[in-house]
Amino acid sequence: MYENLNYKTLLSNLVYLFCYCDYQKRISLVSKESESNALERIEGKVPNYYKDNIWFNIKSCISDLELMAYRNILRGKNIEIESIIEWFFKEFLLEKFNINEFVFNAPQQNLLVFEKCRFVAPEIEGILRQYELYVENGKIEDKMRQLSSKPLEFENIKSLVSKKYIYAKDHEEYKNAAWLMFSYDCLLACYEDMDYFNFNQLLANEIVHYSSYEEHRKPMLDWLLEHKYIRKENDILKNDNLTRLEIFRDLYLNEVISYHNCELEKQREIDNLLQLGILESDSTLFSRPEQFFLNYVLKSTFENSLELRNKYVHGTQPSRSEEKEHWWNYNTFLKLILIIIIKIHDDLSIDQKLKQRDLNQNSQI
């Protein structure tokens, strides 16, 4: 793991070994309703609260400890995470995407950790403002960067590509199909002496007979049969319309799909569902779950927000003597910058891939 100490490999370790994101480059550290138990879902209905849960807190603790350990190991090899971050913005973006205007200033290592926090908090905002300018103008001019003073809203930071993220609309067909097929609370998952996590899992692993269900549960099966999410072969029930089911399952578990990181077959079915008004798309750098997560950590959007950015920028942070808390906060700031790097790299990579595809298609005409 540590034999190759070039910065590209060291940065990739955070993505692939520490699971900061999944195969669609969706950040894995966000809170998901699908990871909440029944009690947490009830508590999560409190207005204006970030819907955290036990699994979200476990993921946060693990990622904090992993990054802290990783930093200590690299420091033993005279490498600082801050240097890797600087390399990404100053060298990698130029080499890979021909972007040479990015400015990122890492705090000096001899600063107190309290001072590092105060230094790096506005740098996060600076990174995102620069990317906003790049998306809007195709370049980052120093004068434009200095003139940009509007409040930074994560939901307003646009992507370079259209149809970036896919979400389920408040549509009866999606709500019914997702609940019946993928919810643990749906009674269809209970079959004879077996109790699977959901009905979809039951069908994938067992021979299930329509006639074995009680009459009061058959209307749910009939709805699924009518809408072709399952089929009946000689009384045996089987999954049907597998691509659509996989899309609905992904949305039920993760709340968002990264369209351009999907297989072509899924993209075609997503396009069909967009036409039917069952799904909707948006084009932002961060998905909605990621926006909520960043607002929770950095700003005062939620009643239970950590407000790390606001505390250090506005001088309401813990006292200098609380060094341990400052260390954990600084670790969190670095983690957020690494998350932003993942999202920027993904956005630029998709844009580059689409432009190359269009170029190849035009050359064949």
Salt bridges, closest charged atoms under 4 A:
ASP22 OD2 - ARG26 NE 2.75
GLU35 OE1 - LYS59 NZ 3.06
ASP64 OD1 - LYS335 NZ 2.78
GLU80 OE2 - ARG75 NE 3.34
GLU86 OE2 - LYS90 NZ 3.53
GLU125 OE2 - ARG129 NH2 2.78
GLU125 OE1 - ARG309 NH2 2.85
GLU141 OE2 - LYS139 NZ 2.86
ASP142 OD1 - ARG145 NH2 2.46
GLU153 OE1 - LYS299 NZ 3.34
ASP170 OD1 - LYS175 NZ 2.95
GLU172 OE2 - LYS175 NZ 3.37
GLU173 OE2 - ARG244 NH1 3.43
ASP185 OD2 - ARG41 NH2 2.92
GLU214 OE1 - ARG217 NH2 2.71
GLU215 OE2 - LYS218 NZ 3.05
GLU233 OE2 - ARG231 NE 2.70
GLU233 OE1 - LYS238 NZ 3.05
ASP235 OD2 - HIS209 ND1 3.37
ASP240 OD1 - ARG231 NH1 3.84
GLU246 OE2 - ARG249 NH1 3.85
GLU246 OE2 - LYS266 NZ 3.76
ASP250 OD1 - ARG26 NH1 2.84
GLU263 OE1 - LYS266 NZ 3.86
GLU269 OE2 - ARG244 NE 2.74
ASP271 OD1 - LYS163 NZ 2.87
GLU280 OE2 - ARG288 NH1 3.30
GLU290 OE2 - LYS343 NZ 3.07
ASP347 OD1 - LYS164 NZ 2.81
ASP351 OD2 - LYS355 NZ 3.12
ASP358 OD1 - ARG357 NH2 3.46
